Amino acid sequence: MGITNFKIDQAATFLGVAFLACQPKTAFQSATQDTTKDGVPKWEVQVVGTVRDQFGKIGNEVLKIGVASLKDPGQGVMPYTPVQLVGFEVGVMEKTKRNPSTGEEKIIGTTVWYRAEEIRPTTATGKQAA
């Protein structure tokens, strides 16, 4: 399977999405802001998404979403502002462990991450983003 990315239909998935916070994404075991291969700074945007489960119960989930941007994508966005996640996708990657004696790789789990091209207050889109 390797790495698989899926585009997310925000309106079909969430009853609503609200901005919480944004901070620089740091490189692994570093205090330095991480960047893309092209040198664009990476940011971690936190949002709360409201969903309805198969039994009709409403639940909220905080999502950490990676965004690559030259400037802080949360600049000027107040907490709890409804937002649209432009180009929103989820990525899934297998976690594997190699048996040192046989060399065989075994899947031991998965890593899931979220990313978006940008976040946009719904007031800026001219339409309600769910």
FISE-852093 format. One record per atom (N, C-alpha, C): residue in three letters; x negated, y, z. Coordinates in steps of 0.2 Angstrom, whole numbers, plus 5000, padded with zeros to 4 digits. Each point is the difference from the previous one (the first is absolute). Last residue first. Layout:
BEGIN
AlaXYZ...
REM end
This chain:
BEGIN
Ala509751195025Ala500249965006Ala499449975003Ala500450234987Ala499649944999Ala500249965006Gln501250214986Gln499949975007Gln499649934998Lys499750234985Lys500449945001Lys499949975007Gly498750184991Gly500650024998Gly500549945000Thr497650025008Thr500249964994Thr500750024997Ala499050105020Ala499650024994Ala500249964994Thr501049955021Thr500250074998Thr499650034994Thr499449795011Thr500650004995Thr500350064998Pro497449975006Pro500650015003Pro500649994995Arg497849874996Arg500350064998Arg500650015004Ile497549854996Ile500650015004Ile500350064998Glu498349834985Glu500150065004Glu500649995004Glu499149824989Glu499650054997Glu500050075003Ala500249765014Ala500450044996Ala499550054996Arg500049755016Arg499750064997Arg500550044996Tyr499649785020Tyr500450044996Tyr499650064997Trp499549735009Trp499950075001Trp500550034995Val499349745012Val500550044997Val499850085001Thr498949735002Thr499950075002Thr500550044995Thr499949725009Thr500050064995Thr499950065003Gly499349725006Gly500550065001Gly500050054994Ile498749805001Ile500150005007Ile500550065002Ile498949834979Ile500450065001Ile500250005007Lys497849874990Lys500749995003Lys500350075001Glu497749884986Glu500450065003Glu500749985002Glu497649854998Glu500750014998Glu500250065003Gly497849905003Gly500150054995Gly500750024998Thr499049835016Thr500249984994Thr500150054995Ser499150045022Ser499749944998Ser500349974993Pro500750215011Pro499350004998Pro499749934998Asn502450124996Asn499849955004Asn499249994999Arg501650234997Arg499649944996Arg499749955005Lys502250184999Lys499449985004Lys499749944996Thr501950224994Thr499749944999Thr499449995005Lys502350164993Lys499450005005Lys499849934999Glu501450154981Glu499949945005Glu499450015004Met501750204991Met499349964998Met500049945005Val501850214990Val499949945004Val499449964998Gly501450264998Gly499549964998Gly499949945004Val501950204992Val499749965006Val499549954996Glu501150264993Glu499949934999Glu499749975006Phe501050254988Phe499949965006Phe500049934998Gly500250234988Gly499549944998Gly499949955006Val501050215009Val499950004993Val499549944998Leu501750065021Leu499349974999Leu499949994992Gln501650185015Gln500049954995Gln499349984999Val501350115023Val499550004995Val500149954994Pro501050155024Pro500149954995Pro499650004994Thr499350095025Thr500350034993Thr500149944996Tyr499049995022Tyr500749984999Tyr500350034994Pro497850135008Pro500249935002Pro500849994999Met498850184984Met500249995007Met500249935001Val498450114981Val500649965001Val500149995007Gly498150124990Gly500650045000Gly500749955000Gln497849874995Gln500050075002Gln500750034998Gly499349774997Gly500550015005Gly500050085002Pro498449894985Pro500749994997Pro500650025005Asp497450094997Asp500449965005Asp500750004997Lys498150024982Lys500250045006Lys500549965004Leu499049904981Leu499550055001Leu500250055006Ser500849744997Ser500250074998Ser499450045002Ala501249745002Ala499450034998Ala500250074997Val501249825018Val500150054995Val499350034998Gly501349785016Gly499450034997Gly500250054994Ile501549925022Ile500050004993Ile499350044998Lys501449885022Lys499450034998Lys499950004993Leu502449975015Leu499549984995Leu499450054999Val502249935019Val499550044998Val499549974995Glu502749955005Glu499349974999Glu499550064999Asn502849945009Asn499550054997Asn499349975001Gly502849914998Gly499350005003Gly499650054997Ile502849905001Ile499550054998Ile499349995004Lys502049814993Lys499750045005Lys499550054997Gly501349834988Gly500350075001Gly499750045005Phe499449774993Phe500550005004Phe500450075001Gln498049964987Gln500549964997Gln500649995004Asp498550235004Asp499949924999Asp500649974997Arg499150264997Arg500649965003Arg499849934999Val498350235003Val500349954996Val500649975003Thr498150225001Thr500649975003Thr500349954995Gly497450125005Gly500549984995Gly500649965003Val497950195005Val500449955003Val500549984995Val497350084998Val500750024999Val500449955004Gln497350094996Gln500549965004Gln500750034998Val497450004987Val500750045001Val500449955004Glu497350034994Glu500549955002Glu500650045002Trp497950044981Trp500450035006Trp500449945002Lys497650054984Lys500649965002Lys500350035006Pro498450124979Pro500149985007Pro500749965001Val498450004978Val500650045002Val500149975008Gly498349934984Gly499850055005Gly500650045003Asp499849804984Asp499950064997Asp499950065004Lys500549785008Lys499449994996Lys499850074996Thr501450045022Thr500149954994Thr499349994997Thr500150075026Thr500150034994Thr500149944995Asp499950065029Asp499949964994Asp500250034994Gln499150125023Gln500649994996Gln499849954994Thr498749995023Thr500050044994Thr500649984996Ala499249905021Ala500450065001Ala500150044994Ser499649725003Ser499750074999Ser500550055002Gln500349754996Gln499650015005Gln499650075000Phe501349974979Phe500049945005Phe499450015005Ala501150224989Ala499649944997Ala499949955006Thr502150185001Thr499249995001Thr499849944997Lys502150174995Lys499949935001Lys499250005000Pro501550225007Pro499549974996Pro500049935001Gln502350105006Gln499350015002Gln499649974995Cys502850075006Cys499549984995Cys499350025003Ala502849955008Ala499450035001Ala499549984994Leu502549975000Leu499850015008Leu499450035000Phe502249974981Phe499350025002Phe499950005007Ala502149864989Ala499850075002Ala499250005002Val502249864986Val499350005002Val499850075002Gly502349824996Gly499750075000Gly499349995002Leu501449824994Leu500550055001Leu499850075000Phe498749794987Phe500150045006Phe500650045000Thr499449854982Thr499749975005Thr500250045007Ala500650074978Ala500349945001Ala499849965006Ala499150214993Ala500750015001Ala500349945002Gln497750004994Gln500150035007Gln500850005001Asp498549834985Asp500650054999Asp500250025007Ile497549904993Ile500650005004Ile500550054998Lys497949844989Lys500350075000Lys500649995004Phe497849845002Phe500750004998Phe500250075001Asn497649844998Asn500350065002Asn500750004997Thr497949825007Thr500650014996Thr500350075003Ile497649835001Ile500350065002Ile500650014996Gly499149765003Gly499650065000Gly500450065003Met500649754993Met500450065000Met499650065000
REM end
